[in-house]
Amino acid sequence: MTQPSVILATASYDHTIRFWEAKSGRCYRTIQYPDSQVNRLEITPDKRQLAAAGNPHIRLFDVNSSTTQPARSFDSHTNNVMAVGFQCDGKWMYSGSEDGTVKIWDMRARECQREYESRAAVNTVVLHPNQTELISGDQNGNIRVWDLTANSCSCELVPEVDTAVRSLTVMWDGSLVVAANNHGTCYVWRLLRGNQTMTNFEPLHKLQAHDGYILKCLLSPEFCEPHRYLATASSDHTVKIWNVDGFTLEKTLVGHQRWVWDCVFSVDGAYLITAMNDISSEAYLGLLLIQQQDFGLCQTAKTSKSIKDITKQLFVVLFMMELSPLLPESGIVCGVHLACAIEVVYGCFHCHFIFKRNKS
């Protein structure tokens, strides 16, 4: 069977991981994940394996395979793994867990090489673009910078005591970091450049973005330049787009009927993809592609009845296997119906062409 050029991988509280042909909505592979629910998915930099973070394990599955068994397993956490990611060359993996630890894993040895104690459940971890520092946010409201060279915590911030830090995002060039919390507030710091990039945070802005929890904050990618945006997704059923220059509100995206759990920019920053809770056992969620120019919903969107059964889906990953436009012949981006939270990862090469419209 020919591998689809654009793949959606979903994982869920129903203990399955499913692979979908993104353009048709056809499920072509299902992996049973009996150990636990899956909290997070992440693709390796070479696009060959998919990491599934569960409770308390991390399993790696081959993307281009028909086997249902994990290729590798990482078993050192003692509670839900809430964050997982990879160093840019794929030499090591990082993870954060509700057991209060941040861990570094050697991908060759398959063992935990380092462990950092956060002393509270870790909700989010991001890797600085310099590849030498991790930033974690926990349930008690602490933000910590872990210097991988010094092997220690180099900085600690507490924006609001006992207010959970739900999401962290770093600008692609390492110039800014944003932390979003359960009070609907985003805290923005400028990261001072130099040899100690992350050890000095300069407060830049405090943004009261939402009335409810902020479940995801995300800065726009490199190919979006010179425009820079911050997207925030919330339990108040909205997604907001903020201009980083002054943090003025560009647009409020409405139409979600439940909590918006996640959002992601396309690699060129031309589109934003959002997702929310499913409404009922019969309803399923629309994947929304938003144009950067006016941040409005696409004029038309095709739906696929073949995936209406994934009402329990929680996390989604979209990535490119080869160069192939996602647009149909009409030039209008298709919407695929999914349920619950979504995360998107594209290959760094050629992917900024995915959503480019034909000039004819």
C-alpha positions as CSV (number, residue, x, y, z in Angstrom):
1,M,0.0,0.0,0.0
2,T,1.3,3.5,-0.9
3,Q,2.1,5.7,2.0
4,P,-0.1,8.9,2.1
5,S,1.8,12.1,1.5
6,V,0.2,13.9,4.3
7,I,-0.7,12.0,7.5
8,L,-2.8,12.7,10.6
9,A,-1.9,10.7,13.6
10,T,-4.3,10.7,16.5
11,A,-4.1,9.3,20.0
12,S,-6.8,9.2,22.6
13,Y,-8.3,8.1,25.9
14,D,-9.8,5.2,24.0
15,H,-6.3,3.6,24.1
16,T,-5.7,3.7,20.4
17,I,-3.3,5.5,18.0
18,R,-4.7,6.0,14.5
19,F,-3.1,7.1,11.3
20,W,-5.2,8.9,8.8
21,E,-4.8,10.0,5.2
22,A,-5.3,13.7,5.7
23,K,-6.8,14.6,2.4
24,S,-9.4,11.9,2.3
25,G,-10.0,11.3,6.1
26,R,-9.4,7.6,5.6
27,C,-8.0,5.7,8.6
28,Y,-5.4,3.2,7.2
29,R,-3.7,2.0,10.4
30,T,-4.8,1.5,14.1
31,I,-2.5,0.7,17.0
32,Q,-3.9,-0.5,20.2
33,Y,-2.3,1.3,23.3
34,P,-3.6,-0.8,26.2
35,D,-1.2,0.6,28.8
36,S,-3.0,3.8,29.4
37,Q,-4.5,6.9,27.7
38,V,-2.2,8.9,25.5
39,N,-1.5,12.4,26.8
40,R,0.8,13.7,24.0
41,L,2.2,12.8,20.6
42,E,5.5,14.1,19.0
43,I,7.3,13.2,15.8
44,T,11.0,12.6,15.7
45,P,13.1,15.1,13.6
46,D,13.6,12.5,10.9
47,K,9.9,11.9,10.7
48,R,10.4,8.2,11.0
49,Q,9.0,7.6,14.5
50,L,6.1,8.8,16.6
51,A,6.5,9.2,20.4
52,A,3.4,8.5,22.5
53,A,3.4,9.8,26.1
54,G,1.1,7.9,28.4
55,N,0.9,6.9,32.0
56,P,3.7,6.5,32.9
57,H,5.5,5.3,29.8
58,I,6.8,6.8,26.5
59,R,6.5,4.5,23.5
60,L,8.0,5.0,20.1
61,F,6.3,3.6,17.0
62,D,7.6,3.4,13.5
63,V,5.6,5.6,11.1
64,N,6.3,3.6,7.9
65,S,5.4,0.2,9.2
66,S,2.4,-2.0,9.6
67,T,3.4,-3.4,13.0
68,T,1.3,-2.5,16.0
69,Q,4.2,-3.1,18.5
70,P,6.3,-0.2,19.7
71,A,9.8,0.0,18.4
72,R,11.2,1.3,21.7
73,S,9.9,2.0,25.2
74,F,11.1,4.5,27.9
75,D,10.0,3.5,31.4
76,S,11.3,5.7,34.1
77,H,8.5,8.1,35.0
78,T,6.0,7.2,37.7
79,N,3.0,9.2,36.6
80,N,1.3,10.8,33.6
81,V,3.9,12.1,31.0
82,M,2.5,15.5,29.9
83,A,5.3,16.7,27.6
84,V,7.7,15.1,25.2
85,G,10.0,16.5,22.5
86,F,13.3,16.0,20.7
87,Q,16.6,17.7,20.3
88,C,17.0,19.0,16.7
89,D,19.3,16.1,15.6
90,G,17.2,13.5,17.4
91,K,20.1,12.4,19.6
92,W,18.1,12.8,22.8
93,M,14.5,13.2,23.9
94,Y,13.1,15.2,26.8
95,S,9.9,14.7,28.8
96,G,7.9,16.2,31.7
97,S,5.6,14.4,34.0
98,E,3.1,14.7,36.8
99,D,5.6,12.9,38.9
100,G,7.3,16.2,39.2
101,T,10.4,15.5,37.1
102,V,11.9,16.6,33.8
103,K,14.0,13.9,32.2
104,I,16.6,13.6,29.4
105,W,16.7,10.4,27.4
106,D,19.6,9.1,25.2
107,M,17.9,7.8,22.1
108,R,20.7,5.3,21.5
109,A,21.0,3.9,25.0
110,R,17.2,4.1,25.5
111,E,17.9,5.1,29.1
112,C,17.2,8.2,31.3
113,Q,20.5,10.1,31.3
114,R,19.4,13.1,33.5
115,E,16.6,13.9,35.8
116,Y,15.6,17.3,37.2
117,E,13.2,17.7,40.1
118,S,10.5,20.3,39.8
119,R,8.8,19.4,43.1
120,A,5.3,19.8,41.5
121,A,3.4,18.2,38.6
122,V,5.0,19.3,35.3
123,N,2.4,20.5,32.7
124,T,4.7,21.8,29.9
125,V,8.3,21.6,28.7
126,V,9.9,23.4,25.8
127,L,13.4,23.3,24.3
128,H,15.1,26.6,23.7
129,P,16.3,27.0,20.1
130,N,19.9,27.0,21.4
131,Q,19.3,23.3,22.2
132,T,21.1,23.7,25.6
133,E,18.3,24.8,27.9
134,L,14.8,23.4,28.8
135,I,12.0,25.5,30.2
136,S,9.4,23.8,32.3
137,G,6.1,25.0,33.9
138,D,4.3,23.2,36.7
139,Q,1.1,23.0,38.6
140,N,2.3,25.2,41.4
141,G,3.0,28.1,39.1
142,N,6.8,27.7,38.8
143,I,8.8,28.2,35.7
144,R,12.3,26.8,35.7
145,V,15.2,26.9,33.2
146,W,17.3,23.8,33.2
147,D,20.9,24.5,31.9
148,L,21.9,21.3,30.2
149,T,25.6,22.4,30.1
150,A,25.8,23.2,33.8
151,N,23.4,20.4,34.6
152,S,21.4,22.6,37.0
153,C,18.5,25.0,37.3
154,S,19.8,28.4,36.2
155,C,16.6,30.4,36.7
156,E,13.3,30.2,38.5
157,L,10.3,32.4,38.1
158,V,6.9,32.4,39.8
159,P,4.5,34.7,37.9
160,E,1.5,33.9,40.1
161,V,1.8,31.7,43.2
162,D,-0.2,28.6,43.1
163,T,-1.6,29.3,39.7
164,A,-0.7,26.5,37.3
165,V,1.4,27.2,34.3
166,R,-0.5,25.4,31.5
167,S,1.6,26.2,28.4
168,L,5.0,27.6,27.4
169,T,6.2,28.8,24.0
170,V,9.5,30.2,22.8
171,M,10.0,32.4,19.7
172,W,11.9,30.6,16.9
173,D,14.9,32.9,17.3
174,G,15.0,32.6,21.1
175,S,14.1,36.3,21.6
176,L,10.9,35.8,23.6
177,V,9.2,33.3,25.9
178,V,5.5,33.3,26.8
179,A,3.9,31.5,29.7
180,A,0.1,31.0,30.0
181,N,-1.7,30.1,33.1
182,N,-5.1,29.0,34.6
183,H,-6.2,32.6,35.2
184,G,-6.2,33.4,31.5
185,T,-3.0,35.4,31.8
186,C,0.1,35.4,29.5
187,Y,3.4,36.6,30.9
188,V,6.0,37.6,28.3
189,W,9.7,37.9,28.8
190,R,12.4,39.1,26.5
191,L,15.4,36.7,26.6
192,L,18.7,38.5,26.7
193,R,21.1,37.4,24.1
194,G,24.7,36.4,24.7
195,N,26.5,33.4,26.2
196,Q,23.9,33.1,28.9
197,T,20.8,33.3,26.7
198,M,18.2,32.0,29.1
199,T,19.5,32.9,32.5
200,N,18.3,36.5,32.2
201,F,14.6,37.2,31.7
202,E,13.5,40.7,31.1
203,P,9.8,41.3,31.8
204,L,8.1,42.6,28.7
205,H,4.4,42.4,29.0
206,K,1.5,41.0,31.0
207,L,-1.5,40.1,28.9
208,Q,-4.9,39.3,30.3
209,A,-5.9,37.2,27.3
210,H,-9.0,35.2,28.4
211,D,-11.6,34.9,31.1
212,G,-10.9,31.1,31.4
213,Y,-8.0,28.8,31.4
214,I,-5.5,29.2,28.6
215,L,-4.9,25.7,27.4
216,K,-2.3,26.5,24.8
217,C,-0.2,29.5,23.8
218,L,1.9,29.5,20.6
219,L,4.2,31.9,18.9
220,S,4.3,32.0,15.1
221,P,7.1,30.2,13.2
222,E,10.1,31.6,11.3
223,F,8.5,31.5,7.9
224,C,5.8,33.9,9.1
225,E,8.3,36.7,9.3
226,P,8.2,39.7,9.2
227,H,4.8,39.2,10.9
228,R,4.9,37.8,14.5
229,Y,1.8,36.6,16.2
230,L,0.8,34.9,19.5
231,A,-2.1,32.5,19.4
232,T,-4.0,31.6,22.6
233,A,-6.6,28.9,23.0
234,S,-8.9,28.8,26.0
235,S,-11.6,27.2,28.0
236,D,-13.8,30.2,27.1
237,H,-14.4,28.6,23.7
238,T,-12.3,31.2,21.8
239,V,-8.9,31.4,20.1
240,K,-7.3,34.9,20.0
241,I,-4.6,36.1,17.7
242,W,-2.3,38.8,19.1
243,N,0.3,41.0,17.3
244,V,3.5,40.5,19.2
245,D,4.4,44.1,18.3
246,G,2.6,45.7,21.3
247,F,0.5,42.6,22.0
248,T,-2.6,44.1,20.4
249,L,-5.6,41.9,19.7
250,E,-5.8,41.1,15.9
251,K,-8.7,38.8,15.9
252,T,-10.9,36.7,18.1
253,L,-11.9,33.3,16.5
254,V,-15.3,32.2,17.6
255,G,-17.5,29.2,16.7
256,H,-16.1,26.6,19.0
257,Q,-18.7,25.2,21.3
258,R,-16.5,23.7,23.9
259,W,-13.0,24.2,25.4
260,V,-10.3,24.8,22.7
261,W,-7.5,22.5,23.8
262,D,-4.8,23.2,21.2
263,C,-3.8,25.2,18.2
264,V,-0.9,25.3,15.8
265,F,0.4,27.4,13.0
266,S,1.4,25.9,9.6
267,V,5.1,26.2,9.0
268,D,4.8,29.3,6.9
269,G,2.4,30.9,9.4
270,A,-0.3,31.2,6.7
271,Y,-2.8,29.1,8.6
272,L,-3.8,28.3,12.2
273,I,-5.4,24.9,13.1
274,T,-7.6,24.7,16.2
275,A,-9.6,22.0,17.9
276,M,-12.0,21.6,20.7
277,N,-13.8,18.9,22.8
278,D,-16.3,16.8,21.0
279,I,-19.9,17.8,21.9
280,S,-21.5,14.4,22.4
281,S,-21.1,10.8,21.5
282,E,-22.6,11.5,18.1
283,A,-20.9,14.8,17.3
284,Y,-17.4,15.3,16.1
285,L,-15.1,18.2,15.7
286,G,-14.2,20.2,12.7
287,L,-10.6,20.9,12.0
288,L,-10.4,24.6,11.2
289,L,-7.8,26.2,8.8
290,I,-7.5,29.9,9.3
291,Q,-6.1,32.3,6.8
292,Q,-3.4,34.6,8.1
293,Q,-4.7,37.6,6.1
294,D,-8.0,38.0,7.9
295,F,-8.0,35.1,10.4
296,G,-11.5,34.2,9.3
297,L,-12.8,30.7,8.7
298,C,-12.2,29.2,5.3
299,Q,-15.2,29.7,3.0
300,T,-15.7,26.0,2.3
301,A,-14.6,22.9,4.0
302,K,-15.1,19.3,3.1
303,T,-16.1,16.8,5.7
304,S,-15.4,13.1,5.8
305,K,-17.9,10.7,7.3
306,S,-15.2,8.0,7.4
307,I,-13.8,9.4,10.7
308,K,-16.9,10.3,12.6
309,D,-16.1,7.5,15.0
310,I,-13.2,9.2,16.7
311,T,-15.3,11.2,19.1
312,K,-12.9,10.4,21.9
313,Q,-9.7,11.6,20.2
314,L,-7.5,13.8,22.3
315,F,-4.3,14.7,20.5
316,V,-3.4,14.9,16.9
317,V,-0.2,15.2,14.9
318,L,0.0,16.3,11.2
319,F,3.3,15.9,9.4
320,M,4.6,15.7,5.8
321,M,6.1,12.6,4.5
322,E,6.9,14.0,1.0
323,L,6.2,17.1,-1.0
324,S,2.6,17.1,-1.9
325,P,0.2,20.1,-1.7
326,L,-2.6,19.8,0.8
327,L,-4.9,22.0,-1.3
328,P,-7.6,20.5,-3.5
329,E,-7.9,21.7,-7.1
330,S,-10.2,24.5,-6.1
331,G,-7.5,26.1,-4.0
332,I,-9.7,26.0,-0.9
333,V,-8.2,24.2,2.1
334,C,-10.2,21.2,3.2
335,G,-11.4,20.7,6.8
336,V,-11.1,17.3,8.2
337,H,-13.4,16.3,11.0
338,L,-11.7,15.3,14.2
339,A,-12.4,15.5,17.9
340,C,-10.5,17.2,20.8
341,A,-7.0,18.6,21.0
342,I,-4.6,18.9,18.1
343,E,-0.9,19.4,17.6
344,V,0.7,19.7,14.2
345,V,4.3,18.9,13.2
346,Y,5.7,19.3,9.7
347,G,9.0,18.4,8.1
348,C,11.3,21.4,8.1
349,F,12.2,21.0,4.4
350,H,9.8,22.1,1.8
351,C,6.8,22.3,4.1
352,H,6.3,26.1,3.7
353,F,4.8,25.2,0.3
354,I,2.0,23.1,1.7
355,F,-0.6,25.8,1.9
356,K,0.6,28.0,-1.0
357,R,-2.2,28.7,-3.5
358,N,-1.8,28.4,-7.2
359,K,-1.5,31.8,-8.9
360,S,-3.5,30.7,-12.0
